[in-house]
């Protein structure tokens, strides 16, 4: 299930998305840093259960086999550490979602 944003918060989120886009553009223009930009699924669940299982995708919105796009903070954190350790997506934006 996707989160529903009140109108006031949606405006703030759109400003945040614009800032995120500018930050990502800035990273693409750098040659002096190693970076990976990891976006959470559409529904980013603070109190979600840690499963230890997640999927990786590119910049597009990705859903699991049930058509859902969510990730718990705990599983997102695992994905961030795994990516930092592996270095498989340096210089890329990826997304992470619950399988």
N, C-alpha and C positions, 0 to 999 in steps of 0.2 A: 504494500500500500504506500502511495506517495504522500509526503507531508503536504498539508494545506497551510498556506502562508496568509495571515491577515494582510490587508492592503498596505498598511503602514510598514510592516516588516518586509513585504515584497519589494517596496521601493528601496529600502535599505539594502536588501540582498542584491538588487540590480546594480546599485552603486558598488557593492562588494565585487560583483562579477566583472564590472568594468575595470576595477582596480586589479583583479586577478589576471585579466587579459593583458593589461599593461605590464604587469610583473612578468608574465610568461614571455611577452614580446621582448622585454629587456633581457631575459635569460637567453633567448635565442640569439641575441646580438652580442653575447659575450663569448670570448674565446679563452678567457683567463680563469674559468671556473668549471668544475664538474658539477652538474646538477641533474636532478630528476624531479619532475613536477608530478605529484601523485594526487589525483582527484578522487574523492570518495563517491560512492554510488549516490543516486538521487535522494534516497532516504538514509541519512547519516544518524544512526541510533546510539545516543549516549548510554542508554541503559540496556542495549542489546547484549545478547549472550555471546561469549567467546566460544567459537567453534574450532578455530585453528585452520579453517578451510576457507579459501577465497579464490576468486578468479581475477585475472588481469586482462585488460583490454586497452585499446588505444584511446584516442580523444573522444570517441563517440559514446553516447549513453548505451550501456550494455545491460542486458537483463539475464537472469539465470534461466534454467530450464522451465521454471514456473511463470516466467514473464515478469519477475520482480527485480527491482533495482534497489537494494539496500545493503548496508554493511554496518556492523557494530563498531564502536570506537576501538574495542579490544582487538578485533580482527584487522581493522585498518592499521593499528599500531604494529601488529605482527608483520603486515605487508610492507610497511615503511622500513622496518628493521631488516627484513629479508632483502629488500631492494638495495638498501645501503650496503649490506654485506656482499651481495652478489655483483652489483655494478652492471647488471644486464641491460639497463635502460638509461645509460648516461646520455644526457642531451636530449631527452624525450619527455613528453607528457604522456602519462598513462593513467588509467583509472582502475579502481579496485571495487569488487562487488562480492556479495555472499553467493556461494554456489548453491 
